[in-house]
Amino acid sequence: MIRYDFNDQVVVITGGAGGIGAAIARGVIAAGGRVAVWDLPAALANAPADTLTLPVDVTDPGAVMAAAEETV
């Protein structure tokens, strides 16, 4: 099995509040990384614990830029 080291890394996961995105977020956290979950507001309540959750509509360039600034 491949092991990843995400220590000192921040990973942005769009659509990370549910399904595959949430599973990836949990994996990154388990590998030592920090996760920012960008998703639609209604979905964020289901985001994994220990993540920075930001309401972002990725079809809106202004919202993406604002979320990027807040994430870093």
Disulfide bonds with the S-S distance in Angstrom:
none
